[in-house]
Amino acid sequence: MLKLALGRRTFIAAMAALGLAGPGLADGHKVADSIHFLIPGGAGGGWDGTARGTGEALTASGLVGSATFENMSGGGGGKAIGYLIENAASSHGTLMVNSTPIVIRSLTGVFPHNFRDLTLVAGTIGDYAAIVVGKDSPINSMADLIAAYDADPAKTAIGGGSVPGGMDHLVAAMVMEAAGKDALNVKYIAYDAGGKAMAALLSGEIAALSTGFSEAVDLSNAGEVKIIGVTSPERVGAAPDAMTMKEQGIDTEFVNWRGFFGAPGLPADKLAMYQEALSKMYDTAEWEDVRARNGWVNIHNSGDDFLKFLEAQEEAIGGLMKKLGFL
């Protein structure tokens, strides 16, 4: 079984966090005047949605006075990381969103930096992966996709919003490997961020799309795409009709964390301020609205816990990528 999921301790914490959604802050006191969110990809992707959703919850709940957002695509996320490192002294008001790709892309050498070169603030959410097809596609299940692949592998391309060997590619490979196929033979087409990949799906350029579950939910609810498989252990409430991979005989799970990083050398008082704001966010109704809308799972790993979580994932992903031939 190919499985990349939460450890027992983190899973328990995540489930506990899900039960903490309360009626909002009683006093609505402000923790930070402003936060500038640096987003390493284009509009429409998971990083974009996470940063903007977090900013929405923080400002609407009164924890943060104002939030601004900057999209900086390039280098599989490396451009934004490099910018934050190079401009560390003037970036104390900035939080950069990132996720599992910061682990994958440093392992594969896509960029020279890794999470240890930044200030770790907190992991905040988990997002399952999904395989989706266009609304008019004849494919309605993973069995249909596998049959199409068996009939003509070259014409059954799977796209994603990450570089070859990146997370979307890794998920597609995990799923196909678990379905009994040679992951190295799967034709993967990379796009810069989820929005462009979704456009390619709708135009018929690719047969299926490997993406974050939350990115697929809105278009699925609008009838633009069909979700044919989710990498969750059980069905997710945001799209209860979407079948898990396990239900379809494909024994694989995957959850992608997303969280926030500061510039290297971020002053301790600034770090504590951001960590306090994110911690208190979980108790607000505004955050629960954002979380439920996107189908995210609350995962709160702050400071040293975040570091331990990332080091464990680095080890697990490194082993999996070697097994699949990506390293």
GIMORA-V199535 format. One line per field, one symbol per residue. ss: DSSP state (a for helix, b for strand, c for the rest). psi: psi as a letter, one per 20 degrees, with the letter a starting at -180 (. if undefined). A space follows every 10 residues. Layout:
ss->???
psi->???
This chain:
ss->cbbbcccaaa aaaaaaaacc cccccccccc cbbbbbbbbc cccccaaaaa aaaaaaaaaa cccbbbbbbb bcccaaaaaa aaaaaacaaa cccbbbbbbc aaaaaaaccc ccccaaacbb bbbbbbbbbb bbbbcccccc caaaaaaaaa acaaaccbbb ccccccaaaa aaaaaaaacc ccaaaccbbb cccaaaaaaa aaaccccbbb bbaaaaaaaa acccbbbbbb ccccccaaac cccbcaaacc cbbbbbbbbb bbcccccaaa aaaaaaaaaa acccaaaaaa aaaaccbbbb bbcaaaaaaa aaaaaaaaaa aaaaccc
psi->pppnaqrggh gghghhhhij oajrphikqp hqgqppppoj arqirhgghg ghhghggggh ijhpgqpqpo pnrpkkihgh ggghghkghj kijpppqaah hhgghhhijh qirahiiroo fqqhrqprqq pqrqhjqipi rhhgghghgh hnhhjmqprr krqpiaghgg ggggghghjj rohiipoppq qnqhghghhh ghijhqhrpp rqghhhgghg hijhrpoipq kqhrqphimi ipqrghhjjo mqqpppqqaq qrqqjpqhhg ghghhgghgh hhjqhgghgg ghhikqppoo oqchhggggh hghggghggg hghiji.
